[in-house]
């Protein structure tokens, strides 16, 4: 039996490995641990105002919504997303992009409402989400159709602006 192994009392035929690290606490390790402990103490002692915490939370939500919808293909600037988030009109923005960002906010609010209520996420919650978005965003639909073509579920017929999607026969 290995010297780092110990026989388990509940089953003498099974052994349990015991971790026995081999290292030396150097001056550098001590210095780094001291710096970490000082930073931890500073953070524990810091009191953040409720307004600051609320503002940082809102900022994080706007950034998340902007970048997430940007990945989906929206062309909103961060400044436009911030304006939309607080309820301003942004007439120069593409209406599909505006709808995408505002739908993201609605979905986020719905999930936050469920989480704050303490209720589990259920099939009913998903149905509520679907009621919020009875129509599909054109850009999301196009992305999903393109993905299905890439993975050979669908194929296309026609020209660029008159594509017809058909199910691919697998056989």
N, C-alpha and C positions, 0 to 999 in steps of 0.2 A: 504494500500500500504506500502511496506517495505521502511525504511528510506534510503536504498541504491538504490532505484529505482527512476527513473525520468520519468515523462510523456513525451512522444515524441510529439513535436508540429505538425508534419505532420500527425500523427494518434493518437488521445488522448486515444484510446483503447489499444494501445501497449505501454509497458513500456520498458525502457532500463536500464540495471543494470550499476551502476557506481562503479568502483573499488576504494575502499578506504582502502588501506592497514593500518594495525595497527602494528607498530614496533617502536623500540627505537634505535636511532643510538648510538651504544656503542663504547667504545674505540677500541675494536677489529675490528669492522666494519670500523671505520675511518682509522685505521692502514692498513687494507687490501685494502681499496679504494686508499689510498696514494701510496701503493706499485704498484697497477695496473696502476695508473696514471704515476708513474715514468717509469715503463716498457714501457708504450705506448709512452711516450715522447722520450725515448731512441730509440725505433724502428722507430719513425717518423723522428728522427734526423739522423739515420744511413743512409749512402749512400753506396750502394753496387755496385761494379764494374760490367760493362756489361759482362766481361769475367767470373766473379764468378757466375753471374746469369745464363749465358749460360751453364757453367759447371754443375751447380746444376740441371738445367733442363734436361740435357743429362743424368746425374746420375739417376734422378727420372725415366726417360723413360726406362733405362736399368733395374733398379730394378723392375719396373712394368712389363716389358716384361718377365724378368726371373721368377718372382713369378707367373705371370698369366700362362705362359706356363708350369711351374712346376706343377701347379694344374691340367693342362691338361695331365700330365704324363711324361713330358720330364725329362731326367736325367742330364741335363746340370748343371755344377757348375756355380756359379755366375761369376767366373773368365773366364770360357769358354763363357758365355753369353756376357760379356764385350768385349772379343776379337772378337766375331762374330759381335757384334754391330758396331765396328769400321772398319769392313771389313777384318779382319784377317781370315785365314784358321785355322780350328781346326780339324785336321785329326783324332784325337782320339775320337771325338764325333760321336754319332749315326747320320747317315744322316737324318733320320726322325726328330730327335730332332733339328738339324740344320735348316731343312726346316721349322719346326714349328715356331722357333724363328724369322727367316728371313721373313716368311709370316706375322707374327705379326707386324714386323716393316713396311712391305709394306702396310698393312692395316692401321696402324697408320699414315703413311705418306699420304696415300690417304685421310683419314678423315681430317687430318690437312690441306691439300691442299684445300679441299672443305670449311672448316671453315674459312681459311684465305682469300678465294675468296669472302666471304660474301654470297655465294649461299646457298640456303636451301638444306637440305639432302632430296633427291628425289629418286624415283624408279630408275631413270637413274644412280644415284650414286651407288645404290646397284648392278645394272647390271655391272657397271665398276668394282666393287669389285669382282663380280663373274668371270669376265674375268681374273683378276689377279690370281685366284685360280681355274683353270679348273679341277684339279684333287684333290680328297679328301685325306687328310692325313690319313694313315692307322690307327693310334692310335685314332684319332678323330672319325673315322668311327666305330671302335670297341667299343668305349665308347658309341656312340649313339645307336648302335645295342643292347648292353647290357642293356641300359636304356629302350629300347622298350620291351625287354624281361621282365624286372622287372615290368613294368606297364601293362603287359599282352597284348600288341599289337602284339608281335611276339612270336613264340616258336621255339625251336631249335631241330634239329634232327642230329644224327651223333656223332662222337667222337670229342675230343678237337680240333684237328688240321684240321678237315674236317666237321665243322659245316655247316648245311644248315638252313637258317632262313626262316620260313614260317609265313604267316599272320594267326593269331588266328581267328577262326570263332566265332563271337559273335551272340548269338541268344536267 
